[in-house]
Amino acid sequence: MASQDTSTRSSACKVPSRELGNSILCGSNQSAIADSRCRPFNPFVPRKSFNAGLKMINNYLHFFINRVQSLSSSDKDTKEEGYTFLHALSHYTSSKQVMRDQLVSILLAGRDTTAGTLSFLFYELSRHPEILAKLRNEILERIGPDKQPNFDDLRDCSYLQKTLSET
């Protein structure tokens, strides 16, 4: 749980510690933190594209953060369709940096979970070639080798659905 300490974490990060909670990166320190974590590999890390990527992520997330912050309190309280994690977070804090950090944490957690799950699936398929062959045949029969699958195609692949559910 986040401490109630109101001191700042560094001179460059002016968000109080109690608001930062478990956030990963803080504003202008993002590049400095990446430098310190990758010290032996720094000569191989393209800083220009790294900083451009950070800027793109920040701009994308700030669009949604600004949109939620512009809502009135009654609009934020409406728990109808369209109510998101960001709406709930806006009741906890008004800090754009905290909201950005929490959104990045959620996105990274989802990516890591999905990557781990798919890695496990491919590992198990490599151990059971008969299952892989059955799955491949179903996909080729229902979708074909060249077609880009759509949602209906994937839904119709029952063995694929069972494989993903089991994973």
Backbone bond lengths (Angstrom), bond angles and torsions (degrees), N, CA, C in turn:
res aa  C-N    CA-C-N  psi(-1)  N-CA   C-N-CA  omega(-1)  CA-C   N-CA-C  phi
1 M - - - 1.449 - - 1.511 108.73 -
2 A 1.292 118.85 150.04 1.460 123.32 -179.14 1.516 109.89 -70.65
3 S 1.319 116.41 142.16 1.462 120.41 178.35 1.517 109.71 -77.49
4 Q 1.324 116.16 164.76 1.455 121.07 -179.97 1.520 111.15 -92.94
5 D 1.324 117.65 9.61 1.455 122.56 179.80 1.512 109.79 -66.72
6 T 1.330 116.42 133.02 1.462 119.28 -179.24 1.522 112.03 -100.96
7 S 1.319 117.50 8.04 1.459 119.18 177.94 1.519 109.08 -70.58
8 T 1.315 116.06 160.13 1.461 119.21 179.57 1.507 109.64 -92.45
9 R 1.326 115.45 156.77 1.462 120.08 -177.89 1.519 111.97 -78.62
10 S 1.286 118.33 -32.46 1.458 122.04 176.84 1.514 107.96 -157.29
11 S 1.309 116.32 168.62 1.462 119.10 -178.91 1.526 111.55 -67.27
12 A 1.336 118.14 -26.95 1.464 120.93 -178.95 1.527 111.95 -81.84
13 C 1.312 117.45 -20.57 1.457 121.90 -177.31 1.517 108.65 -107.51
14 K 1.303 117.28 106.56 1.459 121.72 -174.18 1.525 113.75 -94.58
15 V 1.336 117.87 11.53 1.451 120.88 178.75 1.523 107.66 -88.03
16 P 1.337 119.43 129.09 1.463 120.95 -179.68 1.517 111.79 -58.21
17 S 1.350 115.96 146.80 1.459 121.47 -178.42 1.518 111.90 -57.63
18 R 1.332 117.92 -38.82 1.464 119.89 -177.31 1.524 110.59 -63.23
19 E 1.338 118.35 -26.64 1.458 120.86 178.66 1.518 112.21 -85.81
20 L 1.323 117.64 -24.71 1.462 120.01 -177.89 1.515 111.84 -72.40
21 G 1.326 116.83 -33.69 1.454 119.61 -179.70 1.508 109.92 57.00
22 N 1.313 116.55 -126.32 1.461 121.42 -177.85 1.513 112.18 -104.06
23 S 1.334 117.45 28.69 1.458 119.14 -177.30 1.519 110.75 -63.76
24 I 1.300 115.71 150.00 1.454 122.19 -173.33 1.522 111.68 -82.04
25 L 1.290 117.33 -50.61 1.451 121.73 -174.32 1.512 110.31 -127.26
26 C 1.308 116.91 150.80 1.455 120.25 -179.60 1.520 110.22 -124.77
27 G 1.316 115.63 110.92 1.451 124.64 172.03 1.511 117.18 34.12
28 S 1.336 115.73 -114.62 1.457 121.05 -173.34 1.523 112.48 -70.01
29 N 1.317 118.37 -10.64 1.461 121.12 178.85 1.521 113.02 -83.70
30 Q 1.332 118.58 -4.76 1.454 121.04 -174.27 1.522 112.35 -55.77
31 S 1.301 117.02 -49.29 1.456 120.23 -178.29 1.527 111.46 -68.77
32 A 1.335 117.29 -38.30 1.464 121.25 179.69 1.527 110.95 -65.18
33 I 1.327 116.88 -40.01 1.461 120.60 178.52 1.518 109.70 -65.32
34 A 1.318 116.86 -44.24 1.465 120.39 178.43 1.527 110.19 -61.18
35 D 1.350 117.64 -39.87 1.463 120.92 178.03 1.518 110.89 -59.90
36 S 1.327 117.62 -45.31 1.459 120.33 -175.88 1.525 111.84 -71.32
37 R 1.326 117.90 -33.64 1.464 120.80 -179.45 1.526 112.21 -74.41
38 C 1.310 117.34 -27.38 1.467 121.86 -175.36 1.522 111.99 -109.99
39 R 1.323 117.49 20.54 1.460 121.30 -171.37 1.530 114.62 -41.73
40 P 1.331 121.11 -51.87 1.474 118.97 -178.24 1.529 113.33 -66.02
41 F 1.317 116.46 -23.01 1.459 120.54 -176.15 1.530 112.56 -101.89
42 N 1.327 118.31 1.19 1.463 121.61 -176.66 1.525 114.16 -51.50
43 P 1.342 118.93 -40.27 1.469 117.41 179.82 1.534 113.17 -62.92
44 F 1.342 116.60 -20.41 1.461 120.52 -176.35 1.526 113.24 -98.57
45 V 1.333 117.22 -6.77 1.463 121.01 -177.31 1.524 108.95 -94.14
46 P 1.321 117.19 119.99 1.468 120.10 179.94 1.536 110.82 -75.12
47 R 1.320 117.28 99.77 1.461 122.62 -176.03 1.528 112.44 -62.27
48 K 1.308 117.51 -35.41 1.459 119.50 -177.55 1.526 110.51 -62.14
49 S 1.331 116.89 -47.41 1.464 119.34 -179.84 1.523 111.13 -72.21
50 F 1.347 118.10 -32.29 1.463 121.70 176.25 1.523 110.12 -61.56
51 N 1.342 116.22 -49.86 1.465 120.60 -179.78 1.525 111.46 -66.19
52 A 1.333 117.20 -35.04 1.466 120.25 176.55 1.529 110.23 -65.74
53 G 1.325 116.44 -38.59 1.467 120.71 176.93 1.516 111.89 -64.68
54 L 1.326 116.74 -43.23 1.468 120.28 176.60 1.518 111.45 -60.39
55 K 1.312 115.49 -42.38 1.471 120.13 -179.63 1.530 110.24 -63.58
56 M 1.331 116.69 -41.77 1.453 120.55 179.42 1.536 110.70 -63.47
57 I 1.329 117.14 -45.48 1.471 121.08 178.61 1.521 110.20 -61.24
58 N 1.331 116.86 -47.09 1.461 120.76 -178.70 1.526 111.37 -62.07
59 N 1.319 117.92 -44.17 1.470 120.94 179.10 1.527 111.30 -62.46
60 Y 1.316 116.05 -43.00 1.458 120.86 179.74 1.525 110.90 -61.93
61 L 1.337 116.82 -49.59 1.457 120.62 -178.06 1.523 112.00 -68.61
62 H 1.330 117.48 -37.66 1.464 119.66 -179.02 1.529 111.96 -66.45
63 F 1.316 118.13 -27.07 1.458 120.69 174.75 1.528 109.76 -57.73
64 F 1.337 116.82 -48.88 1.465 121.31 -178.82 1.528 111.68 -72.29
65 I 1.320 116.38 -37.37 1.466 120.02 178.03 1.525 110.17 -62.37
66 N 1.320 117.07 -45.65 1.473 120.58 179.02 1.524 111.01 -62.68
67 R 1.322 116.14 -38.06 1.461 119.79 179.48 1.531 111.35 -63.91
68 V 1.324 117.26 -42.74 1.464 120.79 179.04 1.522 110.53 -69.56
69 Q 1.328 117.18 -39.56 1.460 119.53 -179.57 1.524 112.23 -68.00
70 S 1.314 117.72 -23.36 1.460 120.19 179.98 1.534 112.30 -80.57
71 L 1.326 117.38 -11.08 1.462 120.84 179.12 1.522 110.90 -73.49
72 S 1.306 116.05 150.56 1.465 120.15 174.75 1.529 108.67 -75.01
73 S 1.323 116.97 164.06 1.467 121.15 -179.53 1.521 111.67 -58.65
74 S 1.331 117.03 -39.27 1.467 119.72 -179.19 1.533 111.39 -67.79
75 D 1.345 116.64 -34.14 1.470 119.66 177.06 1.524 110.98 -68.74
76 K 1.343 116.78 -35.58 1.460 120.54 179.04 1.524 111.58 -69.63
77 D 1.339 116.91 -29.86 1.458 121.36 -177.05 1.524 113.09 -77.87
78 T 1.319 117.55 -18.76 1.453 121.24 -178.06 1.519 109.37 -66.90
79 K 1.330 116.39 115.10 1.463 120.40 -177.60 1.520 110.74 -100.18
80 E 1.314 114.34 50.91 1.461 120.86 176.97 1.520 108.69 -94.54
81 E 1.328 115.42 -170.00 1.454 119.75 175.91 1.522 108.67 -59.69
82 G 1.296 116.94 136.29 1.453 120.90 -177.78 1.516 112.58 101.91
83 Y 1.343 117.03 -9.95 1.463 120.94 176.73 1.520 107.11 -74.77
84 T 1.326 117.07 125.76 1.456 120.92 -172.73 1.522 111.77 -123.52
85 F 1.322 114.45 175.44 1.457 121.76 174.13 1.525 110.72 -55.31
86 L 1.312 116.24 -37.46 1.462 121.00 -179.67 1.529 111.65 -65.21
87 H 1.321 117.75 -37.08 1.457 120.81 175.92 1.529 110.22 -61.79
88 A 1.328 115.93 -46.48 1.466 120.14 179.59 1.525 110.39 -63.99
89 L 1.314 117.06 -40.88 1.465 121.26 179.90 1.517 111.74 -64.23
90 S 1.319 117.57 -31.95 1.465 120.94 -179.27 1.534 111.91 -66.59
91 H 1.330 117.52 -19.11 1.471 120.34 174.72 1.521 111.17 -77.49
92 Y 1.324 116.32 -25.54 1.462 121.98 -178.36 1.526 111.82 -83.21
93 T 1.321 116.86 -40.47 1.461 120.45 -175.50 1.525 110.12 -148.04
94 S 1.318 115.25 155.34 1.470 119.91 173.65 1.528 110.52 -108.75
95 S 1.323 116.98 1.82 1.461 122.10 -178.93 1.529 110.79 -73.23
96 K 1.330 115.70 120.74 1.463 120.01 178.12 1.527 110.77 -62.42
97 Q 1.332 116.67 -36.77 1.461 120.35 -178.24 1.532 111.35 -66.12
98 V 1.321 117.43 -41.99 1.464 120.28 178.74 1.521 109.84 -64.50
99 M 1.330 116.50 -43.25 1.467 119.80 178.58 1.517 110.70 -61.57
100 R 1.313 117.06 -44.17 1.462 121.49 179.34 1.527 110.72 -61.48
101 D 1.333 116.40 -45.65 1.466 120.74 -179.09 1.525 111.72 -62.89
102 Q 1.322 116.82 -41.21 1.463 120.39 179.89 1.531 111.04 -67.70
103 L 1.323 117.21 -39.31 1.475 120.22 177.64 1.526 110.89 -64.30
104 V 1.330 117.16 -41.85 1.467 120.31 178.19 1.529 109.98 -63.33
105 S 1.323 116.84 -40.68 1.467 120.11 178.40 1.521 111.27 -60.32
106 I 1.329 116.66 -43.87 1.468 120.90 179.34 1.528 110.39 -64.47
107 L 1.321 117.06 -44.02 1.468 120.45 -179.83 1.522 111.17 -63.28
108 L 1.330 117.03 -43.12 1.461 120.05 179.69 1.518 111.56 -67.78
109 A 1.317 117.29 -38.27 1.463 120.28 178.69 1.526 109.96 -63.21
110 G 1.316 117.28 -41.86 1.463 120.82 178.14 1.512 112.27 -64.60
111 R 1.317 116.51 -39.74 1.463 120.77 179.31 1.520 110.41 -65.72
112 D 1.337 116.79 -45.33 1.465 120.57 -178.87 1.527 111.73 -64.80
113 T 1.324 116.71 -41.28 1.461 120.57 179.44 1.521 110.68 -63.77
114 T 1.311 116.74 -44.82 1.463 121.16 179.33 1.526 110.59 -64.10
115 A 1.317 116.63 -43.79 1.473 120.06 179.69 1.523 111.03 -62.32
116 G 1.324 116.77 -42.69 1.466 120.39 178.67 1.523 112.15 -64.04
117 T 1.316 116.01 -41.66 1.466 120.87 179.94 1.521 111.26 -65.40
118 L 1.323 116.74 -45.37 1.465 119.53 179.16 1.526 111.84 -66.99
119 S 1.321 117.17 -36.29 1.470 119.92 176.18 1.521 110.54 -60.92
120 F 1.331 116.43 -43.33 1.459 120.47 177.96 1.527 110.63 -62.63
121 L 1.337 116.95 -43.43 1.463 121.20 178.87 1.530 110.83 -58.31
122 F 1.326 117.15 -49.47 1.471 120.27 -178.31 1.526 111.66 -66.77
123 Y 1.321 116.68 -34.17 1.466 119.74 175.92 1.531 110.05 -62.36
124 E 1.327 115.86 -48.36 1.470 119.84 -178.98 1.529 111.42 -65.84
125 L 1.337 117.05 -38.09 1.464 119.09 177.20 1.526 111.04 -64.41
126 S 1.327 117.47 -34.58 1.467 119.90 177.77 1.532 111.42 -68.72
127 R 1.314 117.07 -26.31 1.464 121.45 178.50 1.529 112.39 -83.28
128 H 1.330 116.59 -18.20 1.467 121.30 -176.83 1.538 109.66 -129.74
129 P 1.336 116.81 78.24 1.468 120.52 -175.97 1.532 113.48 -61.31
130 E 1.330 118.40 -26.51 1.467 120.24 178.51 1.534 111.15 -67.04
131 I 1.315 117.58 -35.73 1.461 121.69 177.29 1.526 109.72 -71.58
132 L 1.317 115.75 -42.21 1.471 120.05 177.35 1.523 110.62 -59.14
133 A 1.338 116.78 -43.02 1.470 120.69 -179.77 1.526 110.69 -63.58
134 K 1.326 117.40 -43.01 1.465 120.97 179.38 1.527 111.07 -63.99
135 L 1.326 116.46 -42.05 1.468 122.00 179.19 1.529 110.34 -65.29
136 R 1.317 116.28 -44.57 1.464 120.91 179.98 1.525 111.19 -62.97
137 N 1.332 116.74 -42.51 1.469 120.54 179.11 1.525 111.28 -62.00
138 E 1.325 117.23 -43.11 1.461 119.75 179.05 1.533 111.14 -61.20
139 I 1.314 116.19 -44.90 1.475 120.35 -179.24 1.525 110.48 -63.85
140 L 1.327 117.53 -44.10 1.461 120.69 179.33 1.528 111.89 -64.93
141 E 1.347 117.87 -37.71 1.464 121.30 -180.00 1.527 111.61 -69.62
142 R 1.309 116.89 -42.90 1.469 120.74 -174.03 1.527 113.48 -86.07
143 I 1.317 117.24 -33.06 1.470 120.74 -175.02 1.521 111.62 -111.77
144 G 1.320 116.51 -41.07 1.460 120.74 -177.98 1.522 111.08 97.05
145 P 1.327 116.01 169.20 1.466 119.66 -174.92 1.536 114.48 -79.00
146 D 1.332 118.00 -20.46 1.466 119.75 -172.26 1.522 114.73 -115.52
147 K 1.306 117.78 -17.13 1.463 121.20 -174.92 1.537 111.17 -75.29
148 Q 1.310 116.12 139.32 1.466 121.86 173.14 1.531 106.57 -77.77
149 P 1.341 119.22 117.53 1.471 119.45 -176.40 1.519 111.83 -69.15
150 N 1.334 115.24 145.25 1.461 120.09 173.18 1.528 108.13 -110.61
151 F 1.316 116.91 -178.42 1.455 121.22 -175.86 1.528 111.44 -60.15
152 D 1.326 117.33 -42.77 1.466 120.79 -179.33 1.525 111.48 -63.24
153 D 1.330 116.91 -39.91 1.465 120.63 177.93 1.523 110.51 -60.50
154 L 1.319 115.99 -46.49 1.466 120.26 -178.57 1.527 111.16 -66.49
155 R 1.320 116.86 -37.98 1.462 121.20 178.77 1.528 110.98 -64.06
156 D 1.323 116.84 -34.49 1.462 121.27 -177.81 1.527 113.24 -77.18
157 C 1.301 117.84 -12.97 1.470 121.43 178.04 1.527 108.69 -85.93
158 S 1.334 115.73 89.31 1.469 119.73 -173.51 1.534 112.50 -66.58
159 Y 1.322 117.90 -38.04 1.460 119.29 179.69 1.527 110.85 -67.83
160 L 1.319 116.99 -36.76 1.459 121.60 174.90 1.530 110.15 -62.67
161 Q 1.337 116.67 -44.12 1.467 120.64 178.35 1.524 110.93 -60.92
162 K 1.311 117.06 -42.96 1.467 120.87 179.43 1.526 111.06 -66.16
163 T 1.323 116.38 -38.27 1.463 120.61 178.90 1.519 110.36 -64.47
164 L 1.325 116.27 -45.65 1.466 119.77 179.66 1.524 111.68 -66.85
165 S 1.318 117.35 -38.36 1.467 120.84 177.57 1.519 110.96 -63.39
166 E 1.317 116.28 -41.72 1.462 120.52 179.78 1.533 111.39 -65.89
167 T 1.319 116.03 -35.65 1.463 120.21 179.99 1.508 109.55 -68.10
